[in-house]
Amino acid sequence: MNMLIESPLDPRDAVLDEICPAGEGWMGTVKKGQTFRIVDLEGNQAVDTLFYNAHDAEERYSATDTIRRQGRLYLTTGSRLISSEGNVMLTITADTCGRHDTLGGACAAESNTVRYALDKRPMHSCRDNFMHALNACGCAHHLGMSKRDITSNINFFMNVPVTPEGRLSFEDGISAPGKYVEMRAEMDVAVLISNCPQLNNPCNAYNPTPIRLLVWDPV
Amino acid sequence: MTSHADMSRPESILWEELVPGGNHWSGLMRRGTALRLTDLQGGANLSALFYNFDERLERYNMADTLKAQHTALLTRGHVLMSDMGRVLASIIADDVGGHDAFCGVSDAALIREKYGERPFGVARNAMYRNGRDGLLIELGKWGLGKRDLVPGVNFFSRVIVGEEGELSFAAGHSRAGATVDLRFDMDVLVVLSAAPHPLDPKPEYAPGPVLLTAYRAGLAAEDDYCRNFRPENARAFINTERYFAQ
Protein backbone atom coordinates (compact mmCIF):
# COMPACT_ATOMS: atom_id res chain seq x y z
CA MET A 1 0.00 0.00 0.00
CA ASN A 2 1.14 3.50 -0.72
CA MET A 3 2.35 5.80 2.02
CA LEU A 4 -0.17 8.48 2.91
CA ILE A 5 1.60 11.84 3.05
CA GLU A 6 0.04 14.81 4.83
CA SER A 7 0.68 18.44 3.97
CA PRO A 8 1.96 21.11 6.38
CA LEU A 9 -0.03 23.85 4.59
CA ASP A 10 -2.75 25.69 6.51
CA PRO A 11 -6.00 26.53 4.68
CA ARG A 12 -6.01 29.93 6.46
CA ASP A 13 -2.96 30.89 4.38
CA ALA A 14 -4.50 29.88 1.04
CA VAL A 15 -4.86 32.53 -1.68
CA LEU A 16 -7.81 30.66 -3.21
CA ASP A 17 -10.38 28.67 -1.24
CA GLU A 18 -13.50 27.69 -3.17
CA ILE A 19 -16.19 25.06 -3.12
CA CYS A 20 -17.09 23.31 -6.36
CA PRO A 21 -20.65 22.01 -5.86
CA ALA A 22 -21.67 18.44 -6.61
CA GLY A 23 -21.78 17.65 -10.31
CA GLU A 24 -20.42 21.00 -11.52
CA GLY A 25 -17.40 22.12 -13.53
CA TRP A 26 -14.59 24.46 -12.52
CA MET A 27 -11.73 26.11 -14.34
CA GLY A 28 -8.85 28.13 -12.96
CA THR A 29 -5.15 28.87 -13.17
CA VAL A 30 -2.34 27.73 -10.89
CA LYS A 31 0.97 29.54 -11.28
CA LYS A 32 4.37 27.88 -11.29
CA GLY A 33 5.47 27.28 -7.70
CA GLN A 34 1.96 27.48 -6.27
CA THR A 35 0.41 24.47 -4.56
CA PHE A 36 -3.05 23.22 -5.52
CA ARG A 37 -5.16 21.02 -3.24
CA ILE A 38 -8.38 19.16 -3.97
CA VAL A 39 -10.36 18.05 -0.91
CA ASP A 40 -12.93 15.25 -1.13
CA LEU A 41 -15.25 16.85 1.45
CA GLU A 42 -17.74 14.04 1.93
CA GLY A 43 -15.81 11.06 0.54
CA ASN A 44 -15.83 8.79 -2.52
CA GLN A 45 -16.12 11.66 -5.00
CA ALA A 46 -14.43 11.28 -8.41
CA VAL A 47 -12.83 14.54 -9.56
CA ASP A 48 -12.20 14.44 -13.32
CA THR A 49 -9.26 16.75 -13.99
CA LEU A 50 -7.28 18.01 -16.99
CA PHE A 51 -4.25 20.30 -17.00
CA TYR A 52 -3.02 22.62 -19.76
CA ASN A 53 -0.04 24.90 -20.18
CA ALA A 54 -1.69 28.20 -19.18
CA HIS A 55 -0.04 29.96 -22.13
CA ASP A 56 -0.52 27.32 -24.85
CA ALA A 57 -3.24 24.71 -24.42
CA GLU A 58 -1.71 22.55 -27.15
CA GLU A 59 0.61 21.37 -24.39
CA ARG A 60 -1.56 19.37 -22.01
CA TYR A 61 -1.57 16.58 -19.47
CA SER A 62 -0.76 13.27 -21.15
CA ALA A 63 -2.04 10.15 -19.42
CA THR A 64 0.17 7.83 -21.47
CA ASP A 65 3.38 9.83 -20.98
CA THR A 66 2.66 10.09 -17.25
CA ILE A 67 2.04 6.33 -16.98
CA ARG A 68 5.03 5.21 -19.00
CA ARG A 69 7.48 7.69 -17.45
CA GLN A 70 6.65 6.52 -13.92
CA GLY A 71 6.19 2.88 -14.99
CA ARG A 72 3.08 2.74 -12.85
CA LEU A 73 -0.63 3.04 -13.49
CA TYR A 74 -1.86 4.89 -10.41
CA LEU A 75 -0.96 8.34 -9.08
CA THR A 76 0.09 9.25 -5.55
CA THR A 77 2.70 11.35 -3.70
CA GLY A 78 5.82 11.68 -5.87
CA SER A 79 3.97 11.16 -9.15
CA ARG A 80 4.92 13.69 -11.78
CA LEU A 81 2.17 14.69 -14.18
CA ILE A 82 3.80 14.78 -17.62
CA SER A 83 2.69 16.94 -20.53
CA SER A 84 2.26 15.97 -24.16
CA GLU A 85 5.61 17.73 -24.74
CA GLY A 86 7.37 15.58 -22.13
CA ASN A 87 7.57 18.33 -19.50
CA VAL A 88 6.64 17.97 -15.83
CA MET A 89 3.47 19.99 -15.29
CA LEU A 90 2.83 19.25 -11.61
CA THR A 91 4.28 17.05 -8.87
CA ILE A 92 2.00 15.42 -6.29
CA THR A 93 3.42 16.51 -2.93
CA ALA A 94 0.81 15.21 -0.49
CA ASP A 95 -1.92 12.59 -0.68
CA THR A 96 -4.08 11.25 2.14
CA CYS A 97 -6.10 9.00 -0.20
CA GLY A 98 -3.25 6.95 -1.68
CA ARG A 99 -4.35 6.10 -5.19
CA HIS A 100 -5.81 8.06 -8.10
CA ASP A 101 -6.93 6.76 -11.48
CA THR A 102 -5.38 7.45 -14.90
CA LEU A 103 -7.48 5.16 -17.14
CA GLY A 104 -11.18 5.69 -16.40
CA GLY A 105 -11.56 8.96 -18.27
CA ALA A 106 -14.68 11.07 -18.08
CA CYS A 107 -18.32 10.14 -18.45
CA ALA A 108 -20.24 11.56 -21.39
CA ALA A 109 -23.83 11.40 -22.61
CA GLU A 110 -22.69 9.14 -25.45
CA SER A 111 -20.59 6.75 -23.38
CA ASN A 112 -23.44 6.52 -20.87
CA THR A 113 -25.66 5.14 -23.65
CA VAL A 114 -23.06 2.44 -24.26
CA ARG A 115 -22.24 1.60 -20.66
CA TYR A 116 -25.72 1.66 -19.11
CA ALA A 117 -28.66 2.06 -21.50
CA LEU A 118 -29.58 4.05 -24.60
CA ASP A 119 -32.05 6.14 -22.58
CA LYS A 120 -29.32 7.44 -20.22
CA ARG A 121 -28.28 10.07 -22.76
CA PRO A 122 -30.03 12.99 -20.99
CA MET A 123 -28.15 12.46 -17.70
CA HIS A 124 -25.64 15.12 -16.72
CA SER A 125 -22.04 14.15 -17.43
CA CYS A 126 -18.43 15.21 -17.04
CA ARG A 127 -18.04 15.97 -20.73
CA ASP A 128 -21.00 18.35 -20.52
CA ASN A 129 -19.20 20.07 -17.65
CA PHE A 130 -15.99 20.27 -19.67
CA MET A 131 -17.79 21.64 -22.74
CA HIS A 132 -19.68 24.18 -20.63
CA ALA A 133 -16.52 25.34 -18.88
CA LEU A 134 -14.82 25.89 -22.24
CA ASN A 135 -17.68 28.21 -23.17
CA ALA A 136 -18.08 29.92 -19.83
CA CYS A 137 -14.48 30.51 -18.69
CA GLY A 138 -12.50 33.43 -20.00
CA CYS A 139 -9.23 31.53 -19.78
CA ALA A 140 -10.51 28.73 -22.06
CA HIS A 141 -11.74 31.30 -24.56
CA HIS A 142 -8.40 33.10 -24.38
CA LEU A 143 -6.57 29.83 -25.08
CA GLY A 144 -8.84 28.99 -28.02
CA MET A 145 -9.85 25.67 -26.49
CA SER A 146 -12.45 23.31 -27.90
CA LYS A 147 -13.46 19.64 -27.89
CA ARG A 148 -10.13 18.84 -29.61
CA ASP A 149 -8.40 19.69 -26.36
CA ILE A 150 -10.42 17.29 -24.24
CA THR A 151 -8.13 14.32 -23.72
CA SER A 152 -7.82 11.45 -21.27
CA ASN A 153 -8.15 12.92 -17.79
CA ILE A 154 -7.11 12.07 -14.24
CA ASN A 155 -9.79 10.89 -11.82
CA PHE A 156 -8.68 12.02 -8.41
CA PHE A 157 -10.04 9.86 -5.57
CA MET A 158 -11.32 7.24 -8.01
CA ASN A 159 -10.36 3.60 -7.61
CA VAL A 160 -9.98 1.69 -10.90
CA PRO A 161 -7.88 -1.38 -10.15
CA VAL A 162 -6.38 -3.43 -12.99
CA THR A 163 -5.51 -7.08 -12.34
CA PRO A 164 -2.40 -8.82 -13.79
CA GLU A 165 -4.79 -10.57 -16.22
CA GLY A 166 -5.90 -7.14 -17.43
CA ARG A 167 -9.36 -6.91 -15.92
CA LEU A 168 -10.39 -3.33 -15.18
CA SER A 169 -13.21 -2.43 -12.80
CA PHE A 170 -14.68 0.62 -11.11
CA GLU A 171 -14.55 -0.19 -7.41
CA ASP A 172 -16.02 1.51 -4.44
CA GLY A 173 -13.84 4.47 -3.56
CA ILE A 174 -10.91 4.20 -1.20
CA SER A 175 -11.39 7.85 -0.35
CA ALA A 176 -13.26 9.19 2.68
CA PRO A 177 -14.51 12.54 4.02
CA GLY A 178 -11.69 15.10 4.19
CA LYS A 179 -9.16 13.13 2.15
CA TYR A 180 -7.10 15.35 -0.11
CA VAL A 181 -4.45 15.38 -2.81
CA GLU A 182 -2.02 18.25 -3.22
CA MET A 183 0.32 19.12 -6.05
CA ARG A 184 2.95 21.75 -6.85
CA ALA A 185 2.75 23.40 -10.25
CA GLU A 186 6.05 23.17 -12.16
CA MET A 187 4.70 25.50 -14.87
CA ASP A 188 1.75 27.88 -15.11
CA VAL A 189 -1.23 25.55 -15.61
CA ALA A 190 -4.90 25.93 -16.47
CA VAL A 191 -6.96 23.42 -14.50
CA LEU A 192 -10.22 22.04 -15.91
CA ILE A 193 -12.35 20.04 -13.48
CA SER A 194 -15.62 18.20 -13.63
CA ASN A 195 -16.84 17.26 -10.18
CA CYS A 196 -18.34 14.05 -11.53
CA PRO A 197 -22.17 13.82 -11.63
CA GLN A 198 -22.25 10.11 -12.53
CA LEU A 199 -25.11 8.25 -10.82
CA ASN A 200 -24.83 4.89 -12.58
CA ASN A 201 -21.72 3.40 -10.95
CA PRO A 202 -19.96 3.41 -7.58
CA CYS A 203 -17.33 6.02 -8.55
CA ASN A 204 -19.21 8.59 -6.46
CA ALA A 205 -20.85 6.07 -4.13
CA TYR A 206 -24.07 6.90 -6.09
CA ASN A 207 -24.12 10.28 -4.34
CA PRO A 208 -22.10 13.11 -5.94
CA THR A 209 -20.88 15.61 -3.35
CA PRO A 210 -18.99 18.95 -3.27
CA ILE A 211 -15.22 19.36 -3.31
CA ARG A 212 -13.01 22.13 -1.96
CA LEU A 213 -10.23 23.67 -4.02
CA LEU A 214 -7.33 25.59 -2.48
CA VAL A 215 -4.23 27.31 -3.82
CA TRP A 216 -1.19 28.47 -1.81
CA ASP A 217 1.60 30.76 -2.93
CA PRO A 218 5.14 29.37 -2.60
CA VAL A 219 6.39 29.60 0.97
CA MET B 1 4.00 -22.09 -34.63
CA THR B 2 2.39 -20.77 -37.78
CA SER B 3 4.65 -18.99 -40.19
CA HIS B 4 3.49 -16.14 -42.35
CA ALA B 5 3.82 -18.30 -45.47
CA ASP B 6 1.28 -20.93 -44.41
CA MET B 7 -1.07 -18.53 -42.65
CA SER B 8 -4.54 -18.69 -44.10
CA ARG B 9 -5.05 -15.71 -46.41
CA PRO B 10 -8.26 -13.74 -46.34
CA GLU B 11 -10.48 -13.96 -49.41
CA SER B 12 -11.09 -10.81 -51.43
CA ILE B 13 -7.83 -9.02 -50.69
CA LEU B 14 -7.93 -5.35 -51.69
CA TRP B 15 -4.26 -4.52 -51.28
CA GLU B 16 -1.12 -5.25 -49.27
CA GLU B 17 1.55 -2.92 -47.97
CA LEU B 18 4.56 -3.27 -45.72
CA VAL B 19 5.21 -0.89 -42.83
CA PRO B 20 8.96 -1.28 -42.16
CA GLY B 21 10.01 -1.38 -38.50
CA GLY B 22 10.04 2.15 -37.07
CA ASN B 23 8.05 3.57 -39.98
CA HIS B 24 4.65 5.27 -40.03
CA TRP B 25 1.53 4.99 -42.20
CA SER B 26 -1.95 6.42 -42.51
CA GLY B 27 -4.97 5.81 -44.68
CA LEU B 28 -8.73 5.63 -45.02
CA MET B 29 -10.41 2.31 -44.31
CA ARG B 30 -14.02 2.17 -45.48
CA ARG B 31 -16.84 0.74 -43.38
CA GLY B 32 -17.01 -3.01 -44.05
CA THR B 33 -13.35 -3.44 -44.95
CA ALA B 34 -10.75 -4.98 -42.66
CA LEU B 35 -7.02 -4.83 -42.08
CA ARG B 36 -4.99 -7.87 -41.15
CA LEU B 37 -1.86 -6.82 -39.25
CA THR B 38 0.96 -9.37 -39.46
CA ASP B 39 4.01 -9.27 -37.19
CA LEU B 40 6.40 -10.72 -39.75
CA GLN B 41 9.43 -11.36 -37.53
CA GLY B 42 7.95 -11.44 -34.01
CA GLY B 43 8.28 -8.74 -31.37
CA ALA B 44 6.87 -5.92 -33.51
CA ASN B 45 4.93 -3.01 -32.02
CA LEU B 46 2.26 -1.18 -33.98
CA SER B 47 0.89 1.98 -32.36
CA ALA B 48 -2.51 2.90 -33.80
CA LEU B 49 -4.93 5.83 -33.71
CA PHE B 50 -8.42 5.91 -35.22
CA TYR B 51 -10.62 8.84 -36.30
CA ASN B 52 -14.06 9.10 -37.92
CA PHE B 53 -12.96 10.07 -41.41
CA ASP B 54 -15.90 12.44 -41.95
CA GLU B 55 -15.73 14.21 -38.57
CA ARG B 56 -12.23 13.89 -37.20
CA LEU B 57 -13.17 15.42 -33.88
CA GLU B 58 -14.69 12.00 -33.25
CA ARG B 59 -11.79 9.75 -32.34
CA TYR B 60 -10.74 6.58 -30.58
CA ASN B 61 -11.23 6.98 -26.85
CA MET B 62 -9.04 4.86 -24.61
CA ALA B 63 -11.11 5.32 -21.47
CA ASP B 64 -14.49 4.70 -23.09
CA THR B 65 -13.13 1.59 -24.84
CA LEU B 66 -11.58 0.12 -21.70
CA LYS B 67 -14.27 0.90 -19.14
CA ALA B 68 -17.17 -0.19 -21.35
CA GLN B 69 -15.51 -3.58 -21.82
CA HIS B 70 -14.06 -3.84 -18.29
CA THR B 71 -10.58 -4.49 -19.59
CA ALA B 72 -7.17 -2.84 -19.71
CA LEU B 73 -5.97 -5.13 -22.53
CA LEU B 74 -7.53 -5.66 -25.94
CA THR B 75 -8.17 -8.86 -27.87
CA ARG B 76 -10.74 -10.64 -30.10
CA GLY B 77 -14.30 -9.63 -29.26
CA HIS B 78 -13.32 -6.16 -28.13
CA VAL B 79 -14.26 -3.13 -30.17
CA LEU B 80 -12.47 0.22 -30.44
CA MET B 81 -14.96 2.86 -29.37
CA SER B 82 -15.05 6.53 -30.24
CA ASP B 83 -15.79 9.31 -27.78
CA MET B 84 -19.26 9.47 -29.36
CA GLY B 85 -20.26 5.99 -28.22
CA ARG B 86 -19.78 4.34 -31.60
CA VAL B 87 -17.67 1.44 -32.89
CA LEU B 88 -14.78 2.61 -35.04
CA ALA B 89 -13.34 -0.88 -35.45
CA SER B 90 -13.70 -4.42 -34.10
CA ILE B 91 -10.99 -6.97 -33.31
CA ILE B 92 -12.49 -9.87 -35.26
CA ALA B 93 -9.48 -12.20 -35.10
CA ASP B 94 -6.36 -12.25 -32.96
CA ASP B 95 -3.73 -14.84 -32.27
CA VAL B 96 -1.70 -12.61 -29.96
CA GLY B 97 -4.07 -11.19 -27.30
CA GLY B 98 -3.42 -8.72 -24.51
CA HIS B 99 -2.64 -5.70 -26.69
CA ASP B 100 -1.50 -2.68 -24.66
CA ALA B 101 -3.90 0.25 -24.57
CA PHE B 102 -2.39 2.72 -22.10
CA CYS B 103 1.38 3.14 -22.48
CA GLY B 104 1.34 5.50 -25.44
CA VAL B 105 4.31 5.88 -27.74
CA SER B 106 8.03 6.58 -27.64
CA ASP B 107 9.20 10.13 -28.31
CA ALA B 108 12.49 11.54 -29.61
CA ALA B 109 13.98 11.94 -26.12
CA LEU B 110 13.21 8.36 -25.13
CA ILE B 111 14.67 6.89 -28.34
CA ARG B 112 17.82 9.00 -27.92
CA GLU B 113 18.26 7.97 -24.28
CA LYS B 114 17.73 4.27 -24.96
CA TYR B 115 19.44 3.73 -28.29
CA GLY B 116 21.51 6.82 -29.07
CA GLU B 117 21.21 8.83 -32.26
CA ARG B 118 21.20 7.56 -35.81
CA PRO B 119 19.96 10.29 -38.13
CA PHE B 120 19.18 10.04 -41.83
CA GLY B 121 22.60 11.42 -42.78
CA VAL B 122 24.25 8.37 -41.22
CA ALA B 123 21.71 5.61 -41.64
CA ARG B 124 19.52 6.72 -44.54
CA ASN B 125 16.17 4.98 -44.19
CA ALA B 126 17.44 2.79 -41.37
CA MET B 127 17.49 5.95 -39.22
CA TYR B 128 16.02 5.76 -35.71
CA ARG B 129 12.43 6.94 -35.63
CA ASN B 130 10.09 7.47 -32.70
CA GLY B 131 6.38 6.86 -32.34
CA ARG B 132 5.25 10.36 -31.50
CA ASP B 133 6.93 12.12 -34.41
CA GLY B 134 5.77 9.39 -36.81
CA LEU B 135 2.15 9.74 -35.73
CA LEU B 136 2.35 13.55 -35.91
CA ILE B 137 3.78 13.38 -39.44
CA GLU B 138 0.85 11.23 -40.55
CA LEU B 139 -1.73 13.33 -38.68
CA GLY B 140 -0.38 16.43 -40.38
CA LYS B 141 -1.18 14.95 -43.78
CA TRP B 142 -4.87 15.05 -42.89
CA GLY B 143 -4.92 18.50 -41.32
CA LEU B 144 -4.58 17.11 -37.81
CA GLY B 145 -1.88 17.77 -35.24
CA LYS B 146 -0.82 17.68 -31.61
CA ARG B 147 -4.30 18.46 -30.32
CA ASP B 148 -5.54 15.30 -32.03
CA LEU B 149 -2.84 13.05 -30.58
CA VAL B 150 -4.64 10.93 -27.98
CA PRO B 151 -3.83 7.63 -26.24
CA GLY B 152 -3.98 4.82 -28.81
CA VAL B 153 -3.49 1.06 -29.01
CA ASN B 154 -0.12 -0.74 -29.16
CA PHE B 155 -0.79 -3.90 -31.13
CA PHE B 156 1.49 -6.92 -30.52
CA SER B 157 2.81 -5.46 -27.22
CA ARG B 158 1.67 -6.57 -23.80
CA VAL B 159 2.25 -4.77 -20.51
CA ILE B 160 1.48 -6.51 -17.21
CA VAL B 161 0.10 -4.52 -14.27
CA GLY B 162 1.20 -5.51 -10.76
CA GLU B 163 -0.62 -5.18 -7.42
CA GLU B 164 0.34 -1.54 -6.90
CA GLY B 165 -0.01 -0.58 -10.54
CA GLU B 166 3.64 -1.21 -11.42
CA LEU B 167 4.16 -2.05 -15.10
CA SER B 168 6.32 -4.71 -16.73
CA PHE B 169 6.77 -5.37 -20.42
CA ALA B 170 6.06 -8.95 -21.53
CA ALA B 171 9.09 -9.76 -23.68
CA GLY B 172 8.58 -12.09 -26.64
CA HIS B 173 4.81 -11.75 -26.44
CA SER B 174 4.15 -11.73 -30.18
CA ARG B 175 5.70 -14.44 -32.36
CA ALA B 176 6.69 -14.35 -36.03
CA GLY B 177 3.64 -14.56 -38.27
CA ALA B 178 1.17 -13.53 -35.57
CA THR B 179 -1.87 -11.67 -36.91
CA VAL B 180 -4.62 -9.36 -35.66
CA ASP B 181 -7.65 -8.53 -37.83
CA LEU B 182 -9.50 -5.24 -37.47
CA ARG B 183 -12.85 -4.74 -39.15
CA PHE B 184 -13.83 -1.12 -39.69
CA ASP B 185 -17.40 -0.36 -38.65
CA MET B 186 -17.23 3.28 -39.77
CA ASP B 187 -15.18 5.08 -42.42
CA VAL B 188 -12.00 5.39 -40.38
CA LEU B 189 -8.77 7.33 -40.73
CA VAL B 190 -6.12 4.92 -39.46
CA VAL B 191 -2.78 6.32 -38.29
CA LEU B 192 0.06 3.89 -37.49
CA SER B 193 3.63 3.84 -36.23
CA ALA B 194 5.82 0.73 -36.04
CA ALA B 195 8.38 2.40 -33.74
CA PRO B 196 9.47 0.51 -30.59
CA HIS B 197 7.08 0.26 -27.63
CA PRO B 198 8.15 2.80 -24.99
CA LEU B 199 8.62 0.12 -22.31
CA ASP B 200 10.40 -2.46 -24.50
CA PRO B 201 13.63 -3.16 -22.57
CA LYS B 202 15.51 -4.54 -25.61
CA PRO B 203 18.83 -2.66 -25.65
CA GLU B 204 19.14 -2.40 -29.43
CA TYR B 205 16.89 -0.42 -31.77
CA ALA B 206 15.32 -3.21 -33.85
CA PRO B 207 11.61 -2.54 -34.43
CA GLY B 208 9.91 -5.25 -36.47
CA PRO B 209 8.06 -4.76 -39.77
CA VAL B 210 4.28 -5.17 -40.00
CA LEU B 211 2.42 -6.29 -43.11
CA LEU B 212 -0.95 -4.65 -43.76
CA THR B 213 -3.44 -6.75 -45.72
CA ALA B 214 -6.70 -4.98 -46.55
CA TYR B 215 -9.72 -7.10 -47.43
CA ARG B 216 -13.50 -6.99 -47.64
CA ALA B 217 -15.09 -8.18 -44.41
CA GLY B 218 -18.70 -6.94 -44.68
CA LEU B 219 -20.72 -5.29 -41.93
CA ALA B 220 -21.24 -6.81 -38.49
CA ALA B 221 -24.07 -9.34 -38.68
CA GLU B 222 -26.68 -9.84 -35.95
CA ASP B 223 -24.72 -12.82 -34.61
CA ASP B 224 -21.35 -11.06 -34.89
CA TYR B 225 -18.92 -12.14 -32.16
CA CYS B 226 -17.81 -8.59 -31.30
CA ARG B 227 -21.37 -7.24 -31.29
CA ASN B 228 -22.46 -9.93 -28.84
CA PHE B 229 -19.27 -9.95 -26.77
CA ARG B 230 -20.83 -7.64 -24.20
CA PRO B 231 -24.16 -5.76 -23.95
CA GLU B 232 -22.14 -2.52 -24.07
CA ASN B 233 -20.80 -3.52 -27.48
CA ALA B 234 -24.32 -4.23 -28.77
CA ARG B 235 -25.40 -0.73 -27.74
CA ALA B 236 -22.34 0.84 -29.37
CA PHE B 237 -23.26 -0.98 -32.60
CA ILE B 238 -26.81 0.42 -32.35
CA ASN B 239 -25.35 3.93 -32.02
CA THR B 240 -23.11 3.25 -35.04
CA GLU B 241 -25.97 1.95 -37.18
CA ARG B 242 -28.11 4.98 -36.29
CA TYR B 243 -25.28 7.22 -37.50
CA PHE B 244 -25.36 5.51 -40.90
CA ALA B 245 -29.17 5.16 -41.10
CA GLN B 246 -30.69 6.69 -44.20
Interface residues (C-beta under 8 A of the other chain):
Chain A: M1 N2 E58 S62 A63 T64 D65 I67 R68 G71 R72 L73 Y74 S84 G86 R99 T102 L103 G104 G105 A106 A108 E110 S111 T113 V114 R115 A117 L118 R127 K147 R148 D149 T151 S152 N153 V160 V162 T163 P164 G166 R167 L168 S169 F170
Chain B: L57 N61 M62 A63 D64 L66 K67 A68 H70 T71 A72 L73 M81 D83 M84 G85 R86 G98 F102 C103 G104 V105 D107 A109 G145 K146 R147 D148 L149 V150 P151 I160 V161 G162 E164 G165 E166 L167 P198 L199 E232 R235 A236 I238 N239
